Structures are given as structure tokens and as C-alpha cells.
Amino acid sequence: IDFCDQTIAELTQEIIEGLGDFGPANAILCSIPGVSDTTAQAIIAETGGDMSRFPTSGHLCAFAGVAPASYESAGKRRPAVTRHGAPWLRRTLIEAARAAARSRGTY
């Protein structure tokens, strides 16, 4: 157990050092209800920290796989599930949303 704890501490330190340039982005993400420091680090790691590659927030949602798919043909809309996207980012965002839903003082 001590070996595992030491390894986790070393890896955590490497992650923090690797996110050195993204400190302000990490702080902004942590200000969102439901987003912890670990969640913010995962979001930055999955998106690359460069949001200029996503023209709109909808593009980021589609990349993450949380935007609903749209099936329409001849004016008829059919039910659709969410798109497949970046699986780690999708799971991280869903867990952050669940944490925000359970916290008080947010909507």
C-alpha cells in the first residue's frame, strides 16, 4: 500500500508540473460547480488546453460526445442518442454534472 501511495504521489506531482502553463485555465475550470482539480486536469488533458480549435461551444460538446445527434429526413425527426466522442472527456463531464447536481446552491 505504501508503494502504491508513493507512486500515486509521484504521478500527481508529474501531472501538476506538466500543467504548469495551464494554471490559469485550471483555476477557471475549478471555479465551476462540480469541477474538482482532478476533473479540471482531465478536461485540459483531453482538449489540449487550446480552445481555438473549437469555433463554438457546440463543437466542443460534439467532440466530447455530449451533444445529441440529429436524425432528420424529409422533415421527420427521429429519436437519436448522443454522439460517440472522446470517451474519457465524456465520462469526466458527466461525473462533474452529477456532482454539480448534488451540490447545494447551484442550479
ROSE-4610 file (N, C-alpha, C; in Angstrom, 1 decimal, always signed):
// ROSE-4610
residu = [I/I/I/D/D/D/F/F/F/C/C/C/D/D/D/Q/Q/Q/T/T/T/I/I/I/A/A/A/E/E/E/L/L/L/T/T/T/Q/Q/Q/E/E/E/I/I/I/I/I/I/E/E/E/G/G/G/L/L/L/G/G/G/D/D/D/F/F/F/G/G/G/P/P/P/A/A/A/N/N/N/A/A/A/I/I/I/L/L/L/C/C/C/S/S/S/I/I/I/P/P/P/G/G/G/V/V/V/S/S/S/D/D/D/T/T/T/T/T/T/A/A/A/Q/Q/Q/A/A/A/I/I/I/I/I/I/A/A/A/E/E/E/T/T/T/G/G/G/G/G/G/D/D/D/M/M/M/S/S/S/R/R/R/F/F/F/P/P/P/T/T/T/S/S/S/G/G/G/H/H/H/L/L/L/C/C/C/A/A/A/F/F/F/A/A/A/G/G/G/V/V/V/A/A/A/P/P/P/A/A/A/S/S/S/Y/Y/Y/E/E/E/S/S/S/A/A/A/G/G/G/K/K/K/R/R/R/R/R/R/P/P/P/A/A/A/V/V/V/T/T/T/R/R/R/H/H/H/G/G/G/A/A/A/P/P/P/W/W/W/L/L/L/R/R/R/R/R/R/T/T/T/L/L/L/I/I/I/E/E/E/A/A/A/A/A/A/R/R/R/A/A/A/A/A/A/A/A/A/R/R/R/S/S/S/R/R/R/G/G/G/T/T/T/Y/Y/Y]
num = [1/1/1/2/2/2/3/3/3/4/4/4/5/5/5/6/6/6/7/7/7/8/8/8/9/9/9/10/10/10/11/11/11/12/12/12/13/13/13/14/14/14/15/15/15/16/16/16/17/17/17/18/18/18/19/19/19/20/20/20/21/21/21/22/22/22/23/23/23/24/24/24/25/25/25/26/26/26/27/27/27/28/28/28/29/29/29/30/30/30/31/31/31/32/32/32/33/33/33/34/34/34/35/35/35/36/36/36/37/37/37/38/38/38/39/39/39/40/40/40/41/41/41/42/42/42/43/43/43/44/44/44/45/45/45/46/46/46/47/47/47/48/48/48/49/49/49/50/50/50/51/51/51/52/52/52/53/53/53/54/54/54/55/55/55/56/56/56/57/57/57/58/58/58/59/59/59/60/60/60/61/61/61/62/62/62/63/63/63/64/64/64/65/65/65/66/66/66/67/67/67/68/68/68/69/69/69/70/70/70/71/71/71/72/72/72/73/73/73/74/74/74/75/75/75/76/76/76/77/77/77/78/78/78/79/79/79/80/80/80/81/81/81/82/82/82/83/83/83/84/84/84/85/85/85/86/86/86/87/87/87/88/88/88/89/89/89/90/90/90/91/91/91/92/92/92/93/93/93/94/94/94/95/95/95/96/96/96/97/97/97/98/98/98/99/99/99/100/100/100/101/101/101/102/102/102/103/103/103/104/104/104/105/105/105/106/106/106/107/107/107]
x = [+0.8/+0.0/+0.9/+2.0/+2.9/+3.5/+3.8/+4.4/+3.4/+2.1/+1.1/+0.8/+0.8/+0.6/+1.8/+3.0/+4.2/+4.1/+3.7/+3.6/+2.5/+1.4/+0.3/+0.8/+1.5/+2.1/+3.0/+3.9/+4.9/+4.2/+3.2/+2.4/+1.6/+1.1/+0.3/+1.2/+2.4/+3.4/+3.8/+4.0/+4.3/+3.2/+2.0/+0.8/+0.8/+1.0/+1.0/+2.1/+3.3/+4.4/+4.1/+3.4/+3.0/+2.0/+1.2/+0.1/+0.6/+1.9/+2.4/+1.9/+1.8/+1.4/-0.1/-0.8/-2.3/-2.9/-2.1/-2.5/-3.7/-3.8/-5.0/-6.2/-6.0/-7.2/-7.7/-6.8/-7.1/-7.9/-7.5/-8.2/-9.6/-9.7/-11.1/-12.0/-11.5/-12.3/-12.7/-11.8/-12.2/-13.2/-13.4/-14.5/-15.9/-16.0/-17.3/-17.8/-19.1/-19.6/-19.5/-19.0/-18.9/-17.6/-16.7/-15.4/-14.3/-13.7/-12.6/-11.3/-10.2/-8.9/-8.6/-8.9/-8.6/-9.5/-10.7/-11.6/-11.1/-10.6/-10.1/-8.8/-8.0/-6.8/-7.1/-8.2/-8.6/-9.2/-9.9/-10.5/-9.4/-8.4/-7.3/-6.5/-6.3/-5.5/-6.2/-7.5/-8.3/-8.5/-8.7/-8.9/-7.6/-6.5/-5.3/-5.1/-6.1/-6.0/-6.2/-6.2/-6.3/-7.7/-8.5/-9.9/-10.2/-9.1/-9.3/-9.7/-9.4/-9.8/-11.3/-12.0/-13.5/-14.1/-14.7/-15.3/-16.4/-17.2/-18.3/-18.3/-19.1/-19.3/-19.9/-20.8/-21.4/-20.4/-19.4/-18.3/-17.6/-17.3/-16.7/-17.6/-18.9/-19.8/-19.9/-19.8/-19.8/-18.5/-17.4/-16.1/-16.1/-16.8/-16.8/-17.8/-18.8/-19.8/-21.0/-21.2/-22.4/-23.5/-23.2/-24.2/-25.1/-26.4/-27.3/-27.1/-27.3/-27.2/-28.5/-28.5/-29.7/-30.0/-31.2/-31.6/-32.9/-32.8/-34.0/-33.9/-35.1/-35.2/-36.6/-36.7/-38.0/-38.9/-38.2/-39.0/-39.4/-39.1/-39.4/-38.2/-38.4/-37.3/-37.4/-36.4/-36.4/-35.5/-35.9/-35.1/-33.7/-32.8/-31.4/-30.7/-29.7/-28.9/-27.7/-27.0/-25.8/-24.7/-23.9/-22.9/-21.7/-20.9/-19.7/-18.7/-17.9/-16.9/-15.7/-15.0/-13.8/-14.4/-14.2/-14.8/-14.4/-13.1/-12.6/-13.2/-13.2/-13.8/-15.3/-15.9/-17.4/-17.7/-17.0/-17.2/-16.9/-15.8/-15.4/-16.5/-17.0/-18.0/-19.3/-19.7/-20.9/-20.8/-19.6/-19.4/-19.4/-18.8/-18.9/-20.3/-21.1/-22.5/-23.3/-23.0/-23.7/-23.3/-22.0/-21.5/-22.2/-22.3/-22.9/-24.4/-25.0/-26.5/-26.7/-25.7/-25.9/-25.5/-24.8/-24.4/-25.5/-25.5/-26.5/-26.0/-27.0/-26.8/-26.4/-26.6/-26.4/-27.7/-27.8/-29.0/-28.6]
y = [-1.2/+0.0/+1.2/+1.2/+2.4/+2.6/+1.5/+1.7/+2.4/+1.9/+2.5/+4.0/+4.3/+5.7/+6.5/+6.0/+6.8/+7.0/+5.9/+6.0/+7.1/+7.0/+8.0/+9.4/+9.6/+11.0/+11.4/+10.5/+10.9/+11.3/+10.5/+10.7/+12.0/+12.3/+13.5/+14.7/+14.6/+15.7/+15.9/+14.9/+15.0/+15.6/+15.3/+15.9/+17.4/+17.8/+19.2/+20.0/+19.4/+20.0/+20.1/+19.1/+19.2/+20.2/+20.6/+21.6/+23.0/+23.2/+24.5/+25.7/+25.6/+26.7/+26.9/+25.8/+25.9/+26.2/+26.8/+27.1/+28.0/+29.1/+30.0/+29.2/+28.4/+27.6/+26.7/+26.1/+25.1/+25.8/+27.0/+27.8/+28.2/+28.6/+28.9/+27.7/+26.6/+25.4/+24.9/+25.1/+24.7/+25.6/+26.8/+27.7/+27.2/+26.3/+25.8/+24.8/+24.9/+23.9/+22.5/+21.6/+20.2/+19.8/+20.8/+20.5/+20.6/+19.5/+19.5/+19.7/+19.7/+19.9/+18.7/+17.5/+16.4/+16.4/+16.8/+17.0/+18.0/+19.1/+20.2/+19.7/+19.0/+18.4/+17.5/+16.7/+15.7/+16.5/+17.5/+18.3/+19.0/+19.6/+20.2/+19.1/+18.0/+16.9/+16.4/+16.3/+15.8/+16.8/+18.1/+19.1/+19.7/+19.5/+20.1/+21.5/+22.0/+23.4/+24.5/+24.2/+25.2/+25.1/+26.1/+26.1/+26.8/+27.3/+28.0/+26.9/+25.7/+24.7/+24.3/+24.8/+24.7/+26.0/+26.2/+27.5/+27.9/+27.0/+27.3/+26.2/+26.5/+25.6/+24.3/+24.4/+23.2/+22.3/+22.8/+22.0/+21.2/+21.9/+21.2/+20.1/+20.4/+19.3/+18.1/+18.4/+17.3/+16.5/+17.2/+16.5/+15.6/+16.1/+15.4/+14.2/+14.3/+13.3/+13.5/+14.7/+15.0/+15.8/+16.1/+16.8/+15.7/+16.0/+15.0/+14.9/+13.7/+13.5/+14.0/+14.3/+14.7/+13.9/+13.2/+12.4/+13.0/+13.6/+14.2/+13.9/+13.4/+13.1/+13.4/+14.2/+14.6/+15.3/+16.1/+16.8/+16.1/+14.8/+14.0/+13.8/+14.0/+13.9/+12.6/+11.9/+10.6/+10.7/+9.9/+10.0/+9.6/+10.2/+9.9/+9.9/+9.2/+9.1/+10.1/+10.3/+11.2/+10.6/+11.4/+11.0/+10.3/+9.6/+9.0/+10.1/+10.2/+11.2/+10.7/+11.7/+11.3/+10.7/+9.4/+8.7/+9.2/+9.5/+9.9/+11.3/+12.2/+13.5/+13.5/+12.6/+12.5/+12.0/+11.0/+10.4/+11.5/+12.2/+13.3/+14.3/+14.8/+15.8/+15.3/+14.1/+13.5/+13.5/+13.0/+13.0/+14.4/+15.3/+16.7/+17.3/+16.9/+17.3/+16.7/+15.4/+14.8/+15.4/+15.7/+16.3/+17.7/+18.5/+19.8/+19.7/+18.6/+18.4/+18.1/+17.4/+17.1/+18.2/+19.2/+20.3/+21.3/+21.9/+22.9/+24.3/+25.1/+26.5/+26.6/+25.6/+25.7/+25.3/+25.6/+25.2/+24.6]
z = [+0.0/+0.0/+0.0/+0.8/+0.8/-0.6/-1.3/-2.6/-3.6/-3.5/-4.3/-4.0/-2.7/-2.3/-2.8/-2.7/-3.2/-4.7/-5.4/-6.9/-7.3/-6.6/-6.9/-6.6/-5.5/-5.2/-6.3/-6.8/-7.8/-9.1/-9.5/-10.7/-10.6/-9.5/-9.2/-9.4/-8.9/-9.0/-10.4/-11.2/-12.6/-13.4/-13.1/-13.7/-13.4/-12.2/-11.8/-12.5/-12.6/-13.3/-14.8/-15.4/-16.8/-17.1/-16.2/-16.4/-16.0/-15.9/-15.5/-16.3/-17.6/-18.4/-18.4/-17.9/-17.9/-16.5/-15.7/-14.3/-14.3/-15.1/-15.1/-15.6/-16.6/-17.1/-16.1/-15.4/-14.3/-13.2/-12.9/-11.8/-12.3/-13.5/-14.1/-14.1/-14.5/-14.5/-13.1/-12.2/-10.8/-10.2/-10.7/-10.2/-10.6/-11.5/-12.0/-10.9/-10.5/-9.5/-10.1/-9.3/-9.7/-10.3/-10.6/-11.2/-10.1/-9.9/-8.9/-9.7/-8.9/-9.5/-10.4/-10.1/-10.9/-12.2/-12.1/-13.2/-14.2/-13.6/-14.5/-15.2/-14.5/-15.2/-16.3/-16.1/-17.2/-18.4/-18.1/-19.2/-20.0/-19.3/-20.0/-20.8/-20.2/-20.9/-22.1/-22.1/-23.2/-24.3/-24.0/-25.0/-25.5/-24.8/-25.2/-24.7/-24.0/-23.5/-24.5/-25.8/-26.9/-27.4/-26.9/-27.3/-28.7/-29.3/-30.6/-31.7/-31.4/-32.5/-32.4/-31.4/-31.4/-31.6/-32.8/-33.1/-32.1/-31.7/-30.8/-29.6/-28.6/-27.5/-28.0/-29.0/-29.6/-30.2/-30.8/-31.4/-30.3/-29.2/-28.1/-27.5/-27.4/-26.9/-27.8/-29.1/-30.1/-30.0/-29.8/-29.7/-28.4/-27.4/-26.1/-26.1/-27.1/-27.2/-26.3/-25.9/-25.0/-25.8/-27.1/-27.9/-28.5/-28.6/-29.2/-30.7/-31.2/-32.6/-33.2/-34.5/-35.1/-36.4/-36.4/-37.5/-38.0/-39.2/-39.8/-41.3/-41.8/-43.2/-43.6/-44.7/-45.3/-44.2/-43.4/-42.4/-41.2/-41.1/-40.0/-39.1/-37.8/-36.9/-36.2/-36.1/-35.4/-34.1/-33.1/-31.9/-32.1/-31.4/-31.5/-30.2/-30.1/-28.9/-29.0/-27.9/-28.0/-28.9/-29.4/-30.3/-29.6/-30.3/-29.8/-29.8/-28.8/-28.8/-28.0/-27.4/-26.6/-25.3/-25.1/-24.0/-22.6/-22.5/-21.2/-20.8/-21.8/-21.6/-21.3/-22.0/-21.8/-20.4/-20.0/-18.6/-17.5/-17.8/-16.8/-16.7/-17.9/-17.8/-17.2/-17.4/-16.8/-15.3/-14.9/-13.4/-12.8/-13.5/-13.0/-12.9/-13.9/-13.9/-12.8/-12.5/-11.4/-10.1/-9.9/-8.7/-8.5/-9.6/-9.5/-9.2/-9.7/-9.4/-8.0/-7.3/-5.9/-5.0/-5.4/-4.6/-4.3/-3.2/-2.9/-3.4/-3.6/-4.0/-5.5/-6.3/-7.7/-8.4/-9.7/-10.4/-11.8]
